[in-house]
Amino acid sequence: MKFVMVPGGWQGGWAFDSVAADLHRDGHHVEAVTLAGLEPDGPADMDRPPNLDTHIAQVAEIIDRGDETPVALCGHSYGGMVIAGVADRLGDRLDQLVFIDAYVPDDGDSCWSLTSDDFRELFMAGARADGRWVAVPEGLDPRARPHPLASFVQSITLGGNPSRGPGRTFISGGAWAGSPFVTLTERLRNDSGWRVHEIPVGHNIARRDPHGLAAVLGALPPDSV
């Protein structure tokens, strides 16, 4: 299987390095995406921050240019917004959609509307310098970069494609302090259209238990609904 992996806020594709190494060893192909504006050298144009639509289009182009290999599209945290938008456009190209302690939006939702007050305050405090870029919170990897505020606040447009969609999996990091995903996790546990796994190590599962995450991903059944 081919995995396309979308990181959460402030992070790049490097966040999945250890997970990808395990999946590669098991014969899978992995493409970990660094979203526009989060490049190691910084964005090409600081005055024009990318928004959610930019990120959805970027990942959709990666899927669209690929071959017919089954794709598991995975998103962590903010990345859930991105993969939901890609699935709405290209659901027939995807085998699996995997939300890794991530936002699961309906039409009109945004990361801003779905997150907690603590994170909203973090976004606003981080963007005070220029109103465009959210500064890297303390404690993140040194490779993390300021995140475009526009992508956090833009609402998503979903058409509700009626065709058969990919299998849907939610991987919870557990009830960590301040998690905006606890209620969501319980709701999805009771939804027959979802598989729910728990790796109770906190929000940044790829960093804290990459081997456990890779094991869950590698065991995803093909073409499940």
Salt bridges, closest charged atoms under 4 A:
ASP17 OD2 - ARG143 NH1 3.96
ASP22 OD1 - ARG25 NH2 2.17
ASP22 OD2 - HIS211 ND1 2.69
GLU31 OE1 - LYS2 NZ 3.82
GLU31 OE2 - ARG65 NH2 3.10
ASP47 OD1 - ARG132 NH1 3.08
GLU61 OE1 - ARG65 NH1 2.96
ASP64 OD1 - ARG93 NH1 3.23
ASP101 OD2 - HIS203 ND1 2.79
ASP117 OD1 - ARG120 NH1 2.57
ASP141 OD1 - ARG143 NE 2.89
GLU186 OE2 - ARG189 NE 3.09
GLU198 OE1 - ARG189 NH2 2.64
ASP223 OD1 - ARG164 NH2 3.11
